[in-house]
């Protein structure tokens, strides 16, 4: 695994981040605008973290900025934490009484479940996890290449 990571360039990692964030953004827009599924409060917060990643990564790729990971991680880590919290509510590990969704749609509303476990909150969790891991790999590669 370490050899594979060493062979991947920072630019390739940034394209992978852009691809993952773009898919997540398109998916969230599809669910809300095409399928007319209303997002809960936590979904809005996750969107606030995800959408700028697409813009910032695109700008980083255009400018050939090897430090794009800084802004990516600054958004992905809080998004990941919100997503973990959202899934803990959704899986009923945390009681619904601690959910911030008091008005509008509940944070635990189940719109669909593919294969018995793939839900909208789970997809967000996977997207933020992948982006965070890629951002940390980019950080590691940039740190290693400097020394």
N, C-alpha and C positions, 0 to 999 in steps of 0.2 A: 504494500500500500504506500509506503514511504517513497519508493522509487517512482510510482505513478504520480504522486503529488509533486515530486521534484521535476518531472518531465512537463508538467502543465505550466504554461506561462501565466503571469498575472493578468495579462490581457484576456486570455481564455477564461479565467475565473470571473472577470468582470462581465464577459458576455454571458456566462452561465447565470450570474446574479441577475442580469438584465432579463434573460429568458424566464427565469423563475418568477421574478417580480412582475413581469409583463403578463404571464399566464395567470398569476394570482389576481392582478388588477382586472384583467379581462373576465375572469371567472366571477369575481364579485359584482362587476357591472352586469354580467349576463344574468346572475341570480336576481338582482334587484330590478333591472330595467326590462329584461325580456321575460323572465319567469314571474315578475311582480312579487318577489318575496321580500318583505320589508326587513332591513337590517336592524338588529338590536343595538343598544348603546355600545356594548363591547365591540361589536362588528364595526361600528363607526370609528372607534378609537384605533382598531387594527388597520382600517383603511387609511386613517390619518398617518399611520406609520409606513404603510406599504406603498401608497401611490408616489410619494416623493422619491422613494428608492429607484423607481423607474426613471424619473427625470434626472436625478443626480448621477445615476450610473451611466445614462446616455451621455450626459455632459462630460463625465470622466473619461468615457471611451473616446469621444470626439477630441477632447483636449489631451488625450494620452496621459492622463493623470494616474500614476501608479498608487496614489494614496486615496483613491476613491473609497477604499475600505473604511476609512475613518467616518465618513458621513453615512455609509451603509450600516455600519455597526451601531452608530448613534441612533439610528431609527429601528434597526432590526432587533436589537436586544430588548428595548422597551416593548416592541410589538410582540416579541416572543413571550415575554413575561405576562402581558395582557392575554395572549392566546392560551398560555398554560392555565391562567386563572379561569378563563372562559371555559376551557375543557373540563377543569375540575368541577365547575358548576354544572356543566352539561352532563357529566358522568355521575352527578349527585354525590361526589366525594365531599364537596362543600355544600352546606344547606342553601337553598334558594333565598333565604332571608338575608344573606350577605351579598346578594346580587345587586348591582347598581341599576338594574332595569326595572324601575318602578313605574314608569310611564311607557306606553306603547307596547311593543312586542317584547315578550320575555326572552331573556338570554338563554333559556333552556328549551325553547320551542323547537321541536323536531320536525323539520320540513321534509326530510328524506334521509334514508340510511342505505347506502350501497354496500353490499357484501356483509352487512351486519355491523359495520364499524366506521365506514367512511361517511362523515357528515360535513357540513359547512365549517363548523369550528375545528374539526380535525384537519381539514384541508388547509386552513389558515395556519394551524400549528405546524404542519409539515412544511409549508412554504417558508415560514419564519425560521424554522430549524435549519433548513437547507441554506437559506441566505446567510444566516448567522455562521454556520460552519464554513461556507465559502469565504465570507468576510474574514474569519479567523485564519483560514489558510492563506489568504492574501496578506494579512498582517504578518504571519510567520514568514512567508516568502520574502516580503519586503525587508523584514528585520534581518533575516539570514543573508540576503544578498548585499546588505550594507556592510556587514562585518567581514 
